[in-house]
Amino acid sequence: MPLIVRKRGDKYRILESETGRIAKGRAGKALDRGGSRSPTSLRKQAAAINIAQARKRGHEIPQPK
């Protein structure tokens, strides 16, 4: 499920795109560790997670040089 970054209250959070819920890892903790006041770092983190999930599903995404 792709992840997106949206503002929730006064912080930006990483959310599941389909449900709008805060994205959590295997341990049940939020992937963004409580959010951030700036969306830049969270967008990079969400993009990296989306790429990793796509590769896991078998999509051909080249490694960065």
C-alpha positions as CSV (number, residue, x, y, z in Angstrom):
1,M,0.0,0.0,0.0
2,P,1.6,3.3,-1.1
3,L,2.5,5.9,1.6
4,I,1.8,9.6,1.4
5,V,2.7,12.6,3.6
6,R,-0.1,14.8,4.9
7,K,-0.4,17.5,7.6
8,R,-2.2,16.2,10.7
9,G,-2.6,19.0,13.3
10,D,0.7,20.9,13.5
11,K,2.9,18.1,12.2
12,Y,3.4,16.2,9.0
13,R,2.8,12.4,9.2
14,I,3.4,9.4,6.9
15,L,-0.1,7.9,6.1
16,E,-1.4,4.9,4.3
17,S,-2.9,6.3,1.0
18,E,-5.9,4.0,1.0
19,T,-7.0,4.3,4.6
20,G,-5.5,7.6,5.7
21,R,-4.2,6.0,8.9
22,I,-0.8,6.6,10.3
23,A,1.6,4.1,8.7
24,K,3.1,1.6,11.2
25,G,5.9,-0.9,11.0
26,R,6.0,-4.6,12.0
27,A,6.4,-3.7,15.7
28,G,3.3,-1.5,15.6
29,K,5.1,1.8,16.0
30,A,4.6,4.8,13.6
31,L,7.1,4.8,10.8
32,D,7.6,8.6,11.1
33,R,8.4,8.4,14.9
34,G,5.8,11.0,15.8
35,G,5.9,13.2,12.7
36,S,7.8,16.3,11.7
37,R,7.2,20.0,11.3
38,S,8.8,19.9,7.9
39,P,7.5,17.5,5.1
40,T,10.8,17.3,3.2
41,S,12.5,14.5,5.2
42,L,9.2,12.6,5.5
43,R,8.6,12.7,1.8
44,K,12.1,11.2,1.2
45,Q,11.4,8.5,3.8
46,A,8.0,7.7,2.3
47,A,9.5,7.5,-1.2
48,A,12.2,5.1,0.0
49,I,9.6,2.8,1.7
50,N,7.4,2.9,-1.4
51,I,10.4,1.9,-3.6
52,A,11.3,-0.9,-1.2
53,Q,7.8,-2.3,-1.2
54,A,7.6,-2.2,-5.0
55,R,10.9,-4.1,-5.3
56,K,9.6,-6.6,-2.8
57,R,6.5,-7.2,-5.1
58,G,8.8,-7.8,-8.1
59,H,8.8,-4.5,-9.9
60,E,12.0,-3.7,-11.7
61,I,13.2,-0.4,-10.2
62,P,16.9,0.3,-10.9
63,Q,19.3,0.9,-8.0
64,P,20.6,4.5,-7.6
65,K,24.1,5.1,-9.0
